[in-house]
Amino acid sequence: MTESQRWFFLILAVVLGGLVYLLSPILSPFLVGALFAYLSDPIADRLEDLGMSRTGSVIIVFIGMTALVAMMFLLLLPQLGHQIQTLLARIPQAIQLFEEQIFPWILATFSLEPTEFGFANVKDVLIGDLQKTGDIMSQLLGGITRSGLAIVAWVANLVLIPVVTFYLLRDWDVMIAKVKRLLPRNVEPKVSLWASECDEVLGAFMKGQLLVMVALGIVYAVGLWIVGLDLALLVGMIAGLASIVPYMGFIIGIAVAGVAAFMQFQDPMVLGYVGVVFIIGQMLEGMLLTPLLVGDRIGLHPVAVIFAIMAGGQLFGFVGVLLALPVAAVIMVLLRHLHEGYKGSTLYGSEEDQALEQVEPVVNDK
C-alpha cells in the first residue's frame, strides 16, 4: 500500500465516522435493515443454489422473516408486558418477605445486630425509586401520546426497516462485488482477505452465539413455564440475554428464577425444580447448542462484546450499539494481523531468537 493510499483510507475512515456521528438520528432503520439483510443473505444464497432466482429467494426469505417478527410482536410482547407488571407489583411483597423472614435469619445466623444495617432506610429508598420510576414512565408515555410528530416518526422508522431490508437483501451480493471492484488493485487481495475474516468473526457470533442465546432463552422460559412460574417468559429472556457471557445466564437466571419462584409458591422444594431447569439448559448448551450453532469458528470474546456495545452506546447512542459488533470484528482482525506482523518483525526479536523460540517447545516435549 502506497503512502497516498494510506492517507486516502485514513481520510475516508474519518469522514465516514463524522457522517455516522452527524446522521445518527436517522441511521437506525437503515442499520437494522442492514443487520437483517446480513443475517438473511446466507439463506437466500442457498435458495439460489437450489435454482431459484435472486428475487424469488429474497421474497421467500422476506415473507418468512416478516411472519416470524410479526408473531413475536403479537404473541410475546403482550405476555412480556403483563409479566413486567406482575414483577413490579410483587416488589413490595419481596421486600416484605426479606424483612420478615430472610433478614431475621441472617441476623440470627451470623450474630449481627439489626442496628448495623439500615434496612428501613434501604426499603424507603427502594419504594421511593419504584414510585419515581412509575411516575417517569407515566410522564414519558403521556408525552409520546401527546406528540403526534413523535408517533409519526416512530411509525415511519418501523415501516422503513422492512423496505430497507428487502432492497439490501436483493442487491447484497451485487453491492459487495461493486465495492470489491472499487478497491485499488494492489490492496484488493488483502482487503478481501480481511473482509472474509471479519465476516467469519461476525458470523461466528451473530449467526451462532445469538442463536444460542435465543435457544437458551426458549429452553429456560419453557422449563420455568412447566414448573408453573408466572414470570417464566421474562426470566427466560433475561437468562438468555445474559448468556452472551459464559455461565452468566445460568447464574443470573437461576438467582432471579429462584427468588421469583419462592415468592410465588412459598415452598423451598420449588427451588429444586428451578435448578433442574437451568442444569438441563447448561447441558444442552454445552453438548448440543454451542457445538451445533457455533462450533469451532472464531468469535468475539464475551468481554470484548460487552465493552464494544457499551462503548458504542456511550459514543453514538443506539446507532453505536448497532455498529459496535461490526466495528469490533474489524478491530479484532486488524489487531490479529498487527500481532502477526509484530511477531515477524525485528522489533520483536532477531531471526535467531525466533528460530530458538520455535525449537524450545520441541526440546521440552522430548
Steps between C-alpha positions, in 0.01 A plus 500: 500500500642835398521806723224678305270198539560494877401866524198438279368217719573701816307801368219272383473343848489845665234624257285190549531529878394866483203417279390227739518746789309773315238271345452269799140622567382359165731199457323255731249351249774468235737320737226270629405420141866433413526269801195299391632486143841378618345227715261390225742507205636143553145360488427688177829373353404141578163543331684641198724194495185287479410672173278789611547855377647758736174695517295185566733379774501846661119512496477159674758598762335839550153350550634245749694763694203739504270223626747413776535862616124555486440185704748621762326836526149355515571212737799594713467873564157487672616214720825675577322823591263311731792326674685829548190642670482187717866545595452864597195406709698234688799716592338626824412137583864402446617779728254391768610136465864598542421724798289245686674169423835521326641803681433360853655166393816681385521691829454183709741288294789748500428652846453849362320800647206649307639849561804417287278493193280788391247270339212735570679777313582266213132396484385862487752578224396196293129574528558869429708421190234255384234769529724750320556247223127455461447878490776545241355223281154656525637841400700348216206304362277804536749717313529248219123475479462876482773540240353403165830578326688249715244230421523574127882482512492173694252343257700626202818341633316178569360489146838593351680201654334227285536715186873548558541134591333381178705717263829441680440125508413494129813694399737378773733293280497770227601772749780286645634433147488872410686601816760234427552637145543855637795401719852581374632194317816468711309488831188312383628148589600606852180697563292209369684267737435733794134537401466121485652466847270774634202315354621182669525677835158662467349180368635302794341741744189642336397184315619268773515644848183705454315184394635328811368787712155478339491121536601518867239767566234273350623198699502693827160662434333169408658320795392766749153503344477126563602564861211749519691826541292806409808691383633216282526700176664803664753293695573284195573808287725648770695175534527461123633854451747458786633184330711728281761435771560133586326393823363852563160401365497196727599699809268797444213283377505251786525782756211703354287189437569369850389823664191527278404136558539526878290817505227336295484153663651559847639146473875419511438184293429709190860625508609147412277501192645836396850360540413202279378734224824696494719191526322353197552831318873495574530140385319581175726801445823309555413177320264614222442872443855637502658214298214510247448876459846642575740208465870584485455824305685806627272735691528818700603464862202563733685780682580664163132478405385664823762776474421564132126531562545730801759715322284528187198598707700758692645660185216477246189386691282230345680531166827429679350186652404378151848577363688364800537137390606567137755757614625263773540223241705728272718613791553140610613393150732800468652434842559136408686601182695764691595236755621266226700781342652591835599140573676485162678836535846582630335702776376176657834319467770386265457206265724291724279576801187406305658177378605417856144571620367250246755234603450531878149343510633201307788457742266533798265238355788253474 
